[in-house]
């Protein structure tokens, strides 16, 4: 019983979910679910993609200039404390002397919100020096300088207790230039550090360019057993020990106000060393020795959600293609396709319904970490599989798939709104998600979890230092791995931490 209580406490800490604006993924990269509803990785913006917030309401200036053309005499900035006025002005698409239009003012609001440094932007107009001139007064509300991201404390039957954290800063190298670092370790054989830099708006020749750089160092283990259980003891499992070092560079533009297109290049050095006793048939696709992954990347992201915390309207569409080839100097020939979408439907009383879906397909001989891991996309799994942290697997289930299909529905309603103090907003959400994955596109479902459907009941809270969630799904996932649970075809039983 003490172990169950300890697992529940660990799960409560582990269920604190990623914040809306500072997930440490590369720009446009869909990240799978872990934790509470609305936290499916990629549905909350990496850095400043929540431009749809500008559609939630119209500013005073947008209403005033709708019928009468006014020339902009000057632009005033208020509310900024840490961010210099000159830095804000550099990201405003309208200039003194331009004719003020509703579209131009909306574009200004959206561009500033997309920087990620401001939680809200309001634009008002005041009379200028002549009747045909106005002064635009832009009031910004700054976010906290540092935001806590993923905060994780958990264990699996074959891992020591492990912890992970993500820290982000939306103005680390100047306004809008976001930075984040994610790290996790079990204090032994598994560790990962991932850093991200992101430029959401670089004005050049009247265009808004975007870009990002992600660096990765990962030392992990993958089970080489013929079955996921493999006896249960850490030292009894023949492991594939591997190291990944590399990164990804993305550069692109915004084809429209609410979308971005990115072109990238990935380069990673992979080293794999296998213990004696690894099953050559069951081992995950990780070739022995030193290899190189070299791939081109194309991503598209369109986000019209009206709020990064609890959207009540809008959509998000993300698509990504990775193509690895020997022609690029790599050792892997493959192509990987992922598309994710979500639709928010407003309901009465501030409630909202979200529909989400994802499809993934892989062709060729991609390494294991480029394939789909079903436990990443579920709220919980019945079995030894556990959601990965920054692509680091802490379980003994090493079944990676070439096909993925995800569908889900979520119902959310606010608990409180716009409170002063530390806990600003909160809402309750119930979500159900089904996940189907297989080793081949036409194959049978991989039993990473004995059941294809999972659910979560969660509370999410918007605070000054980030957005946190406490979800039942992660609690279930941890407890199922801490107590004996017998399900036909799966034996889940903790044998103690090594």
N, C-alpha and C positions, 0 to 999 in steps of 0.2 A: 504493500500500500504506500509506503513512503516514496517508492520509485514513481508511482502514478502521480502523487501530489507534486513531486519534483518535476515530472514531465509536464504537468499542467502549468506550473509556474514558468518553466522555460518556454512553453508554447505561448503563454501570454506575452512574454517579452518578445518572442520571435514574431508574433503577429503584427508588430508595429510595421506599418506598410510604407512603401516608397512615397515621397512627397510628390505633389503634382508637378512642380516646375523643374525639378532637379534630378531626375533619374539619370544615372551615369552611363547611359547607352550612347553609342555613336549616333549622330544625327539621322533621324528617320528610321533607325533600326527597330523593328518590332521586338519587344521583349515579352516573354510569356508571363503567365499569372503567378503570383505568389501572395497569398493573404486575402484581404477583404475584397468584396465586389468593388468595381471601379478602379481596381489597382492592376488590371491586366496590363502588363508592361507594354508600353507603347501607346496605351490609351490616354495616359497622362503625359504631358509634353516633356520632352527632354530639356530643351531650353527655349522658351518663348515661342511655342507654336500655337498658343491659345488665342490667336487673333480674333476668333469668333466672339470673344467677350465684347468686342466693339459693337456687335450687333444687338447686344442685350438691351441697350437703351440708346437714345439719341441725345447728344449733348445740346446745350442751349445754342451754341453757334451753328450747329447743323440746321436747327429749326429756323434761326433768324435769317440765314442766307439763302433759304430755299426759294424765296420769291423775289428778293432784291439783290442785284449784284453789288458787292462792295469790294474795294481794293484793300489789301492787307497793308496797313501802315507799318506795323511792327509786331513782333511776337514776344510776349513776356512769359517767363517760366516761374511758377511758384510751387512750394511744397518740397522742393529738393533740398536735402541736407548734405548727404554724402556725395551725390553725383553732381559734377560741375554743370552749370548752365550751358557752357559752350559744347559739352559732350552731348547734351540733349538736343540742342539746336542742329547738330550735325546729322541727326537721324530723322529730322522733320522734312518731309518731301515738299512742303509749300514754303515759299519765300516772300519777304516783303516786296510789294509791287504786284504780286499775283492776284488774280480775282478769286475771292473766296467762294468755293462751291461746296455743297454737302458731301460730294464724293471725296474732295480733297481733304476736308476736315475729318471724315471717317477714316481715310487712309492714314492720316496723321495719328489718330488715336490707336489704330490697329498696329502700326509700325512701332509705336512706343510700348504698347502692351507686349508685343512679340519679343522685345528685348529681354524680358524676364526679370528686369530690375524693379518693375513697378506692378503693384497689385491692382491699381486703377488709374485711369487717366480721364480727366474731365476738361472740356474746352468751352470757354465762354467768350463772348465778344462784347467789347465796350466801345463807345463812340470814339472815333479818331479826331484829328484836327480839322477835318472837313466833313460835311454830311455824307460824302460818298466813300469815306474811309472808315475802317474799323481796326481795333487792336485785338489780336487773339491772345487771350490769357489762358495758358495751359497749366492746369494744376495736376501734379503727380503725387501719388502715395507710394513711397519706397518700401520694398520688401526688406526683411532682415538681411544683414550682410551674409551670414552663414546659415545654411539650412541643413538639418539632419535628414539624411535619406534612409535607405534600408538600415534597420537595426535588428539584428538577428542573434538569438542564443538558442541552440538546440543540439540534438544529437540523433544519431541513427544507430541501429544495432551493431554496425561494424565501424563506427567512427567515435573517436574521443569527442567530448563536448566541444562544439565549435562556435565561433562567433564571427559576425560580419557587420560592417557599417559602411555607409556612404555619406560623404560630406560634400556639399556643393556651395558655390559662390557665384551669383549671377553677374557680378561685376569685378571679377578677380583681376583682370588685366585691362580695365577700362569699361565704360558703359556697355552692357550687353555681352561682353566677352566672358562667357560662362566657363567655369572650371569645376570639375568634380573628381573625386577620388573614391574608389570602392575597394575595400580590402576585407579578406576573410581568411581564417586559419583555424586549424585544430591543434596548433602548437606542435605539430609533428610533420607528417608527410604531405599534408594538403595545405596549400596557401595560394592566394591570388591577390594581385594588386592591379587595378585598372584605372588609368587616368584619362580624363576627357577635357579637351578645350573646344569651345564652340563660338563661332562668330555668327550671330543671327542676322546682322544687317550691316553690310559694308557698302556704302553708297559709292558707286563708280559709274560715271557717264550717265547718270539718271537711272541706273538700274540698282536694285537691291541684291547684292551677292551674299551668299551664305557659305559657311565652310566649317569643317571640324577636323580634329585630330584626336585619335584614340591610341593609347599605348597600353600594352598588356604584358604582364609577366605572370605565368601560372605554372604551378607545380602540383600535379594531381595523380590520382590513382583510379584505375578502372579494373573491375574484377575480370579475371580470366577463367572463371569457373564455368562449368557446363550448365549449372543452375544458379539462379540469383542467391539462394540461401547459402549453399556451399559451406555448411557447418556452422556458420554464424560467428565464429571467432575471427578477430582481425588477423592474427598471425597464421591462421589456418587457410587463408585465402591466397591463391597465387595472383599477384597483382601485375598489371601493366603500369609501370611508373613512367610518367611522361612530363615533359616540360614544353611550354609554349612561350615564345618571346617574339614580339612583333607589334604591329599596329595597323591602323587604317587612316588614310587621308581622304577627306571628302570636300569637294568644291562644287557650288551650284548657284542657282538663282531662283527667284520667285516668279513663276509664270503668271500668277495672279496674286491678289491680296492675301488669300488664305492658303496658298499652297507653295511648295518648294520642290525643286528637282535637283538631285545631287548626283554627281559622278565621282566615284571613288576608286581607290586602289588599296588592296590588302597585301601585306607581306608578313609572313610568320615563319620562324624557324621552329621545327618540331623535333624533339628527341624522345625516343621511346626505348625503354629497357624492360624486358619481361622477366619475372621470377620463374623459377623452375616449376613445372606442373601446369602451366597455362594451357588450356584446351585450345588447340589450333582452330577448331571449328567454331567454338563459342566465343572466341575472343572478339572484342569490338574492332572495327576497321581502323587500326592504328599500326602502320608498318613499323617493323623494328628498325632501330638506328636513327640516323639523321635524315630528315626530309624537309622540303620547303613548300609552303603554300603560297601561291602567287595568284591573285584573282582580281578581276575588274568588278566594280559594284555600281549598280544603278538603283536609286531609291526615289520614290515619289511619296509626298505626304500632303494631304489636304485636311485642314482642321477648321471647322466652322462652329465648334461647340461654344456655347455662350458663357461658360464658366469653367475654370480649371479644377475647381473643388467639387461642385455638384452641378454638372450641366443639366439643364432642363429642356434643351433644344439643341439642334445641330447634328452634324455628322463628323466622322473622321474616317479617312481612308488612307491606308499605308500599303505600299507595295515595294518589294525589294527583289533584285535579281543579282546573284553572285555567279560569276563564271571563272573557274580556275582552269589553267591550261599550261602545258609544257612550253607552249609558245611564249609564255610570259616568264619562263624560267622556273616554273614550279614542278612538283612531282605528282600533282593530283589533277586529273581531268574530270571535271564535273560541272554541273549547273544546278543552281538552287533557286527556287521560286517561292515567295511567301507573299500572301496578300491578307490583310486584316481590315475589317470594317466594323463600324458601330453606328447605330442610329438611336438618337435620344428623342423620345416622344413626351411632350409636356402633358401633365395631368392636373386636375384641380388641386388647389390647396398647396401648391408648390411641390407636389409629388412628380415623379418622373419614371418612365419606363425605358430601359435600354435593351436593345437587341444587338448582339455582337456575333461575329463569325470570323473564322480564319481557315485558310487553305494553304497547304505547303506541299511541294513536290521536289524531289531531288533525283537527279539522273547522274550516273557516273560513279567514280570511285572516291567520293569525298571522305575525308577523315571523320571519325566518330563525332567530334565536337561540332561539325557542320550539319549533322543530321538532326532529326527531331526527337526530343525526349518527352514522352507523353506526360510524365509527372510534373513537368514545368507548367503545363497548361491546365492542370486540375486544381481545385481547391484543396483536395486531399486525395491520397491514394491508399488503397487497401493492399498492402504488400510492403516489401522492403524499400521500394523506390521512394525517394524524397526529392522535392524540388531543388534544383541546383542554385548555387549563389554565384553570380558572375561567371556562369558556365562551368563551375567547379562542382563535381559530383561527390557528395559525402555518403552515398549509399553503395551497396554491392550489386545493384541492378545496372548492368551496362548494355541494355538493349536500346539501340538507337535506330530510328526508322527513316524510311524514304518517303513516306506519305503521311500527311496529317490533315485532319478535319476537325474543327472545333465549332460548336454552336452554344450560345448562352442567352439567358434573359435575366434581367435584374430589375427589381422594384425598389425605389429609394424615396425617402421623404425626410424633410428637415426636422431636427429636434430643436434647434435654436439658431437664430441668425443675428449677425452684426452686434454681438455683445462686446462691450469694451473689456479690455484686460487681455489675459494670456489666451484663454480659450474663446476664440472669436465665433466659430461656427461649428455645427455638428449635424450629422445626419445618420439615419439607420437604413441599412440596405439588406435585401435578401436576394441572393443570386443562385442560379442553377446553371451548370455547364456540363456538356457532354463532350468527350474527347475520343476520337478514333484515330489510331495510328497503326501502321503496318510496315514490315521490313521491305515490302515491294508494293507498288501502287495497287495491284490486284490481289494482295495477300490477305491473310486473316489478321484480325486485330491482335496486336502485341499486348500480352497481359502484364504490362507494367503495373496496372491496378486491376484487381479482380472485377471491379465494376466500372462501366464507362461513364457513369454519371456521378457528379459530386455537387455539393451545395455549400453555401456559406451564409451566415447571419453575422453582420458586422456593424460596428459603430466607427465612423470616421470623424476626426476632429481637426479643424484648421486652427493652428496655433501660430505664435509669432516666429517659431523656429522651424516650422515644417508642418506637414500634414501626416497624421498618424492614424492607424486603424487597428482595432482589436477584433479579430475575426474568429468565429467558431471553426471554420474550415481548417485553419492551421493547428488549432488545438486538437481537433480530431486526428489530424495527420500525425501529430506527435504522440498522443496517447495510444493510438493503434500500434505504434512502434515501441511502446514502453511496457505493454502488457501482452500476455499470450492471447492471440486471436486466431482461431482456426476457421478458415474458409476453404471450401472445396477447391483444390488446385493450388492453394497458397498457404504457406505456413509462416505466420508472422509471430516471432517470439524473440524478445530481447534476451541475450545471454550475458548482459553486463557490459559495461564499458571496458575496453582493453586497457 
